[in-house]
Amino acid sequence: MGAPGWLWGRGARRALSSGVPPTSGVSSPASGVPPASGVSSPISGVPPASGVSPPASGGPRPFGEMPRAGRSRWGTLLSLWGRGGFQDFHRRMERGFQRLGPVYRDRVGSLDCVNVLLPRDAAQLLRAEGPFPRRMGIAAWSAHRSLRAHRCGLFLLNGPAWRSDRLALNRAVLSPSGVRKFLPLLDSVARDFAESLRGRVRGTPGGALTIDPHPLLFRFTLEASSFALYGERLGLLGGSAPARGAQEFLGALEEMLSTTLPLLFLPAPLLRLHRPLWQRHLRAWDAIFGHADRSIQRLYREFCRGGVAGGGVLAELLLQGQLPLPSIKANVTEFTAGGVDTTAIPLLFTLFELGRNPGVQRALREELRAAGGVPPSSGVPGGGAGGGTRALPELLGALPLLKAAIKETLRLYPVGITVQRYPATDVVLHNYRVPAGTLCQVALYAMGRCPDVFPHPERYDPRRWLGKDDTTFKALAFGFGARQCIGRRLAEAEMMLFLAHVLSNFSIEAVSSEDVPTVFRFILMPEKSPLLTFRALQ
């Protein structure tokens, strides 16, 4: 990441490479994996952070001199509402970096923040988070909890209340010993998914099934999260239509996310400004809480009778007895709401990238075979990625390239496009002194596609995470430090086991190798889901 990157023309664009190495004389990786199919790289060069030199003293510049985007915060918000610009918010941030440099101030409605692009500035920010890290609040979610007299979970809590819940939940779901208990549950769902898909492939002429995998992935992640959280199976992988309760829950999740974004930049007193939108948001959250509450009540009754058959995170928290029941309910409900889309979408993008990068796909399958996860021949009853002799924790530890593939997917398609913090002390970001308590955002989507941070960002190349290059503060899709995603380990294990079973049983082909346009609907997702072809391995 040197000076030449800043000299690229402002209007230049990285062309789609279609797997062809650049003609600049840069050699292909020496990994044996051919260069991956192209991903367009919107950030083609970032101008210097300021058009003027730093002060003669060499000290940091005043906060007031930092470049700004937008003249009117409320005018910008109305403009975004009027033209549906929220869905393009990730690219709006990119354009801000292209115009103003790697750090700038932005104002949209109630949001007034500093946007940060480079890892070295992300490091400065996150090291100043203090003992009680805070991220951007969501007024609409907090208002729902207050109106319905629900306790807030980790996502909305701050200060000592957050730390108290966090310490108890770390032991249950983030520590290696905690996650190890739930691996067999996740593995059994991934195995059942592969078996169900194999049955569908067998029933197609020519043994090739071309589908939009999006609905199946949502079924899988809901089935897996329900089993891991509550120890209960929903029966969503059999091929029939989802049960009414599950379908209503998925619809409520979609409604909650779609109504969150236009409310995101409003202060609490203005949330009712658009009453129909606000009522839709409340009803969606009510349905989510109702779905979670039914499972919680069922398990709690079993617990009171002296048994918690099936296990799961909820049972573990009840047995630990370190959190009051209202806090357990609040956090498990957040897990329920946050454990479906945020896993299904990265899996969709990973399958797509593997489908248009057969060299990477083959390398992953070879790694699985070397780790003993692939049975002697596919189709063996009970076979699949867990069919080898290794215990599941050991198997996952022997798959560094597979873990790197998930990192690479999240580099290009981060579920959340920013990581936010309010620094506890003044912090210097790209030679500007930012006062304590200022909302700052690390722009993950923009960073992941910036050639000054990732050489050849258009390539899908998981091996970039396994080499000698410094990747510090470049992989922040799950957050950082004490406030990183509490479900990180479960999500990583769920995705790795799913991919291991799918790769052990099928080859994957993308119907089109063209880039998939993305939209921001509070989480990053494809504008239109790609079609994939699955063929059973013989």
C-alpha positions in Angstrom: 0.0 0.0 0.0 2.2 2.7 -1.3 2.1 6.1 -2.9 1.6 5.0 -6.5 -2.0 3.9 -5.6 -3.0 7.4 -4.9 -1.9 8.5 -8.4 -4.5 6.4 -10.3 -6.9 8.5 -12.3 -10.0 9.4 -10.4 -12.3 8.2 -13.2 -10.5 4.9 -13.9 -12.2 1.6 -13.4 -10.9 -1.9 -13.0 -12.3 -4.0 -15.8 -13.9 -7.4 -15.3 -11.0 -9.8 -15.6 -12.9 -13.0 -16.4 -10.1 -15.0 -14.9 -7.5 -13.6 -17.2 -4.4 -12.3 -15.2 -3.5 -8.6 -15.7 -1.1 -7.9 -18.5 1.1 -5.8 -16.3 3.6 -8.6 -15.8 2.3 -9.6 -12.4 2.6 -13.3 -12.1 -0.2 -15.6 -10.9 -0.2 -16.8 -7.3 2.2 -19.6 -6.7 -0.5 -21.6 -5.0 -1.6 -23.8 -7.8 -5.0 -22.2 -7.8 -5.5 -20.3 -11.1 -6.6 -16.7 -10.9 -10.2 -16.5 -10.1 -13.0 -15.0 -12.2 -13.3 -11.3 -12.1 -15.1 -9.2 -9.5 -15.4 -5.6 -10.6 -13.4 -3.2 -8.3 -15.3 0.1 -8.0 -12.6 1.9 -6.0 -9.9 2.5 -8.6 -7.8 4.9 -6.7 -8.3 7.2 -3.8 -7.1 10.8 -3.8 -5.1 12.1 -0.9 -7.1 12.8 2.2 -6.7 16.5 1.7 -5.7 18.9 -1.1 -3.3 20.8 1.3 -0.2 19.8 3.1 -0.3 19.0 6.9 0.6 21.8 9.3 4.2 22.8 9.3 4.6 21.5 12.8 3.7 18.0 11.6 0.9 17.7 14.1 -2.6 16.4 13.3 -5.0 18.7 11.6 -8.1 20.0 13.4 -11.3 18.0 13.1 -13.1 20.9 11.5 -10.8 20.7 8.5 -11.7 17.1 7.6 -13.4 16.8 4.2 -17.2 16.6 4.3 -19.8 15.0 2.1 -23.2 16.6 1.6 -24.3 20.1 2.6 -27.7 19.3 4.3 -28.1 16.2 6.4 -31.9 16.3 6.1 -31.8 17.3 2.4 -29.6 14.2 1.8 -32.0 12.0 3.7 -35.0 13.2 1.7 -33.0 12.7 -1.5 -32.2 9.1 -0.5 -35.9 8.4 0.4 -37.1 10.0 -2.9 -34.9 8.0 -5.3 -34.5 4.7 -3.4 -30.9 5.6 -2.7 -30.6 3.5 0.4 -30.0 0.4 -1.6 -26.9 2.0 -3.1 -25.5 3.2 0.2 -22.4 1.1 0.0 -21.5 2.5 -3.4 -22.3 6.0 -2.1 -19.6 5.6 0.5 -17.2 4.4 -2.2 -17.9 7.6 -4.2 -17.2 9.6 -1.1 -13.8 8.1 -0.7 -13.0 8.6 -4.4 -13.9 12.3 -4.1 -12.7 13.2 -0.7 -9.9 10.7 0.3 -9.6 7.8 2.7 -11.2 9.7 5.6 -14.2 12.1 5.5 -17.2 13.3 7.4 -20.7 12.3 6.3 -24.1 13.6 7.5 -27.4 11.9 6.7 -30.4 12.7 8.8 -29.5 12.1 12.5 -26.3 10.4 11.4 -23.1 12.5 11.7 -20.0 10.3 11.4 -16.5 9.9 10.1 -16.0 7.3 7.4 -12.6 5.4 7.4 -11.2 3.3 4.5 -7.7 2.2 5.4 -6.7 -0.6 7.8 -4.1 1.5 9.6 -6.8 4.1 10.5 -9.2 1.2 11.4 -6.5 0.0 13.8 -6.2 3.5 15.5 -10.0 3.7 15.8 -10.6 0.2 17.3 -7.7 0.5 19.7 -9.4 3.6 21.1 -12.7 1.8 21.8 -12.3 1.7 25.6 -13.5 -0.8 28.2 -17.2 -0.5 27.0 -17.1 -0.4 23.2 -20.1 1.3 21.7 -21.4 1.1 18.1 -24.1 2.9 16.3 -27.5 2.5 17.9 -30.7 1.7 16.0 -33.4 3.9 17.4 -36.3 2.0 15.8 -35.2 -1.3 17.4 -34.7 0.3 20.8 -38.1 2.0 20.5 -39.8 -1.3 19.8 -38.2 -2.9 22.9 -39.4 0.0 25.0 -42.9 0.0 23.7 -43.3 -3.7 24.2 -41.5 -3.8 27.5 -38.9 -6.2 26.2 -35.4 -6.4 27.7 -32.6 -5.3 25.2 -30.0 -7.9 24.2 -26.3 -7.4 23.5 -26.8 -5.6 20.2 -28.6 -2.7 21.8 -27.0 -2.7 25.2 -24.0 -0.5 26.3 -21.9 0.0 29.4 -21.9 -2.3 32.4 -25.2 -4.0 31.4 -23.6 -4.9 28.1 -20.5 -6.3 29.7 -22.4 -8.4 32.2 -24.4 -10.1 29.5 -21.4 -10.4 27.2 -19.3 -12.3 29.7 -21.9 -14.9 30.3 -22.7 -15.3 26.6 -19.0 -15.5 25.7 -18.6 -18.7 27.7 -21.7 -20.3 26.1 -21.3 -19.4 22.4 -18.0 -17.8 21.7 -15.4 -19.8 23.6 -14.0 -22.9 21.8 -15.3 -25.2 24.5 -18.8 -23.6 24.1 -18.9 -23.9 20.4 -17.6 -27.5 20.4 -20.9 -28.6 22.1 -23.0 -27.4 19.1 -20.9 -28.7 16.2 -22.7 -32.1 16.0 -26.0 -30.2 15.8 -24.8 -28.1 12.9 -23.1 -31.0 11.2 -26.3 -33.1 11.2 -28.3 -30.3 9.6 -25.6 -29.8 6.9 -25.5 -33.5 6.3 -29.3 -33.6 5.9 -29.2 -30.7 3.5 -26.6 -32.5 1.3 -28.7 -35.7 1.3 -31.9 -33.8 0.4 -30.2 -32.0 -2.4 -28.7 -35.2 -3.7 -32.2 -36.7 -3.9 -33.3 -33.7 -6.0 -30.3 -34.0 -8.3 -30.9 -37.7 -8.8 -34.4 -37.0 -10.0 -33.3 -34.6 -12.8 -32.6 -35.6 -16.4 -28.8 -35.8 -16.9 -28.1 -35.6 -13.1 -27.8 -31.8 -13.2 -30.0 -29.5 -11.1 -30.1 -25.8 -12.0 -31.8 -23.7 -9.4 -31.9 -20.4 -7.5 -30.4 -21.7 -4.2 -31.5 -18.7 -2.2 -34.8 -20.3 -0.8 -32.9 -23.6 0.1 -30.2 -21.7 1.9 -32.7 -19.8 4.0 -34.3 -23.1 5.0 -30.9 -24.5 5.9 -29.9 -21.6 8.0 -33.2 -21.4 9.8 -33.1 -25.1 10.5 -29.5 -25.0 11.7 -30.0 -21.9 13.9 -33.1 -23.4 15.4 -31.3 -26.7 16.2 -28.3 -24.9 17.6 -30.3 -22.4 19.7 -33.3 -24.5 20.9 -32.3 -28.1 20.2 -35.3 -28.6 18.0 -35.6 -29.5 14.3 -38.2 -27.7 12.1 -38.3 -30.2 9.3 -37.5 -27.6 6.6 -35.1 -29.8 4.5 -37.5 -32.4 3.2 -38.5 -30.6 0.0 -42.0 -29.7 1.0 -43.2 -26.2 1.6 -42.0 -24.7 4.9 -44.4 -25.0 7.9 -46.6 -21.9 8.3 -44.8 -20.7 11.4 -41.4 -20.9 9.7 -42.7 -19.2 6.6 -44.2 -16.4 8.7 -40.9 -16.0 10.6 -38.9 -15.7 7.3 -41.4 -13.1 6.0 -41.1 -11.1 9.3 -37.3 -11.1 9.0 -37.5 -9.7 5.5 -40.0 -7.1 6.6 -38.0 -6.1 9.6 -34.8 -5.6 7.5 -36.6 -3.7 4.7 -38.3 -1.3 7.2 -35.2 -0.8 9.3 -33.2 1.0 6.6 -35.5 4.0 5.9 -35.9 4.4 9.7 -32.2 4.1 10.4 -31.3 7.8 10.1 -34.2 9.2 12.1 -34.1 10.2 15.7 -36.5 8.4 18.1 -39.1 11.4 18.1 -39.5 11.2 14.3 -39.9 7.4 13.9 -43.7 7.8 13.7 -43.3 10.4 10.9 -44.3 7.8 8.4 -46.9 5.9 10.4 -47.6 3.0 8.0 -43.8 2.2 7.7 -43.5 2.4 11.5 -46.4 0.1 12.1 -45.0 -2.5 9.6 -41.7 -2.4 11.5 -43.4 -3.0 14.8 -45.5 -5.9 13.5 -42.4 -7.5 12.0 -40.6 -7.4 15.3 -43.7 -8.7 17.1 -43.8 -11.7 14.8 -40.0 -12.4 15.4 -40.4 -12.1 19.2 -43.5 -14.4 19.0 -41.6 -17.0 17.0 -38.7 -17.0 19.5 -41.0 -16.9 22.5 -42.8 -20.1 21.6 -39.5 -22.0 21.4 -38.2 -20.4 24.6 -41.3 -21.2 26.6 -41.3 -24.8 25.4 -37.7 -25.4 26.5 -38.2 -23.5 29.7 -41.1 -25.7 30.7 -38.9 -28.7 30.1 -36.1 -27.1 32.1 -38.5 -26.5 35.1 -39.5 -30.2 34.9 -35.9 -31.2 35.3 -34.9 -31.9 31.7 -33.6 -30.0 28.7 -33.6 -32.7 26.0 -31.8 -31.8 22.8 -29.5 -29.2 24.3 -28.7 -26.0 22.4 -27.6 -22.5 23.4 -30.8 -21.8 25.3 -30.5 -24.9 27.4 -26.8 -24.1 28.1 -27.7 -20.6 29.3 -30.5 -22.0 31.5 -28.1 -24.6 33.0 -25.4 -22.0 33.6 -27.8 -19.8 35.6 -25.6 -16.7 35.2 -28.3 -14.6 33.4 -31.8 -13.8 34.5 -34.5 -15.2 32.3 -35.5 -11.9 30.7 -31.9 -11.3 29.6 -31.7 -14.9 28.2 -34.9 -14.3 26.3 -33.7 -11.0 24.9 -30.4 -12.4 23.7 -31.7 -15.6 22.3 -34.4 -13.7 20.4 -31.6 -11.5 18.9 -29.7 -14.7 18.0 -32.9 -16.0 16.3 -33.3 -12.8 14.3 -29.7 -12.5 13.4 -28.8 -16.1 12.5 -30.6 -16.6 9.2 -30.0 -13.9 6.6 -26.5 -13.1 7.9 -25.4 -16.7 7.2 -27.5 -17.6 4.2 -26.3 -14.6 2.1 -22.6 -15.3 2.5 -23.2 -18.9 1.7 -25.0 -17.9 -1.5 -22.1 -15.6 -2.5 -19.6 -18.3 -1.7 -21.4 -20.9 -3.8 -21.6 -18.4 -6.7 -17.8 -17.6 -6.5 -16.9 -21.3 -6.3 -19.2 -21.9 -9.3 -17.3 -19.4 -11.4 -13.9 -20.3 -10.0 -13.5 -24.0 -10.6 -9.8 -23.9 -9.7 -10.6 -22.7 -6.2 -13.4 -25.2 -5.9 -11.0 -28.1 -6.8 -8.4 -26.9 -4.3 -11.0 -26.8 -1.6 -12.2 -30.3 -2.4 -8.6 -31.6 -2.4 -8.1 -30.0 1.0 -11.2 -31.8 2.3 -9.9 -35.1 0.9 -6.5 -34.6 2.5 -8.2 -33.8 5.8 -10.0 -37.1 5.7 -13.4 -35.5 5.5 -14.4 -37.1 2.2 -15.6 -40.7 2.3 -14.1 -43.3 -0.1 -16.9 -42.7 -2.5 -19.7 -40.2 -2.5 -23.2 -41.4 -1.8 -22.1 -43.7 1.0 -24.9 -43.7 3.7 -23.9 -41.4 6.4 -21.0 -40.1 4.3 -20.0 -36.5 3.7 -17.6 -34.1 5.2 -18.0 -35.5 8.7 -17.6 -39.1 7.4 -13.9 -39.3 8.1 -12.3 -40.4 11.3 -11.5 -36.9 12.6 -13.5 -35.2 15.3 -15.4 -32.2 14.0 -13.2 -29.6 15.8 -10.1 -31.3 14.4 -11.6 -31.5 10.9 -12.5 -27.8 10.9 -9.0 -26.9 12.1 -7.5 -28.9 9.2 -9.3 -26.7 6.6 -7.5 -23.4 6.5 -8.3 -22.8 2.8 -12.0 -23.3 3.4 -11.9 -20.8 6.2 -10.0 -18.4 4.0 -12.7 -18.8 1.3 -15.3 -17.6 3.7 -13.0 -14.6 4.6 -12.6 -13.9 0.9 -16.4 -13.9 0.4 -16.8 -11.5 3.2 -14.1 -9.3 1.8 -16.1 -8.8 -1.3 -19.6 -9.1 0.1 -19.6 -8.1 3.8 -23.0 -8.7 5.4 -22.7 -5.4 7.3 -21.0 -2.7 5.2 -19.4 -0.9 8.2 -18.0 -1.5 11.6 -18.8 1.4 13.9 -17.3 2.7 17.1 -17.4 5.8 19.3 -13.8 6.3 20.4 -13.4 6.6 24.2 -10.5 9.1 23.7 -9.4 11.5 21.1 -7.9 9.6 18.1 -5.9 10.7 15.1 -7.3 9.3 11.8 -5.2 10.0 8.7 -3.7 13.0 10.4 -7.0 14.5 11.6 -7.7 14.7 15.3 -11.2 13.2 15.9 -12.8 14.0 19.3 -13.8 11.3 21.7 -17.4 10.3 21.3 -17.6 10.9 17.6 -19.3 8.1 15.6 -16.7 6.6 13.2 -17.3 3.9 10.6 -14.8 1.5 9.0 -16.1 1.0 5.4 -15.8 -2.7 4.9 -17.3 -2.9 1.4 -15.1 -0.1 0.1 -12.0 -1.4 1.9 -12.5 -4.9 0.4 -12.5 -3.6 -3.1 -9.7 -1.0 -2.8 -6.5 -2.0 -4.7 -4.4 0.0 -2.3 -5.5 -2.4 0.4 -5.9 -5.7 -1.6 -3.8 -6.3 -4.7 -6.0 -7.3 -7.6 -9.2 -7.0 -5.5 -11.2 -8.2 -8.5 -9.9 -11.7 -8.0 -11.6 -14.2 -5.8 -8.4 -15.7 -4.2 -8.7 -17.2 -0.8 -5.0 -17.8 -0.6 -4.4 -14.1 -0.1 -5.3 -14.8 3.5 -2.8 -17.6 3.9 0.3 -15.9 2.6 2.9 -13.7 4.3 1.1 -10.4 3.6 -0.1 -8.4 6.6 -3.9 -8.9 6.9 -4.1 -7.1 10.2 -7.4 -5.1 10.5 -8.4 -6.2 7.0 -10.8 -9.0 8.1 -13.4 -7.2 10.1 -16.7 -8.7 8.8 -17.5 -10.1 12.3 -16.4 -6.9 14.0 -13.5 -6.6 16.4 -12.5 -7.2 20.0 -14.9 -7.4 22.9 -17.8 -6.2 20.7 -17.3 -8.6 17.8 -20.3 -10.6 16.7 -21.3 -12.9 19.6 -22.4 -15.6 17.1 -19.2 -15.5 15.1 -17.9 -19.0 16.0 -21.3 -20.6 15.5 -21.7 -18.8 12.1 -18.2 -19.8 11.0 -18.7 -23.4 12.0 -22.1 -23.5 10.3 -20.8 -22.2 7.0 -17.7 -24.4 7.0 -19.7 -27.6 7.7 -22.3 -26.7 5.1 -19.6 -26.0 2.5 -17.7 -29.1 3.4 -20.8 -31.3 2.9 -21.8 -29.6 -0.3 -18.2 -29.8 -1.8 -17.9 -33.4 -0.8 -21.1 -34.3 -2.7 -21.5 -31.9 -5.6 -19.7 -29.9 -8.2 -21.0 -26.4 -8.6 -21.3 -24.3 -11.7 -22.5 -20.7 -12.1 -24.8 -20.3 -15.0 -23.3 -16.9 -15.6 -19.9 -15.7 -14.6 -20.9 -12.0 -14.7 -20.7 -10.1 -11.5 -23.8 -10.1 -9.3 -25.1 -6.6 -8.6 -25.5 -6.0 -4.9 -28.0 -3.9 -2.9 -27.9 -2.7 0.7 -31.1 -3.5 2.5 -29.6 -3.1 6.0 -27.5 -6.1 5.1 -25.7 -6.5 1.7 -27.5 -8.9 -0.6 -27.7 -9.7 -4.3 -30.1 -7.6 -6.3 -31.1 -10.9 -8.0 -30.0 -14.3 -6.9 -27.6 -16.1 -9.3 -28.5 -19.5 -10.8 -26.3 -22.4 -10.0 -26.0 -25.9 -11.3 -25.3 -28.8 -9.0 -24.0 -32.2 -10.2 -23.5 -35.2 -7.9 -19.9 -36.3 -7.7 -19.4 -39.9 -8.8 
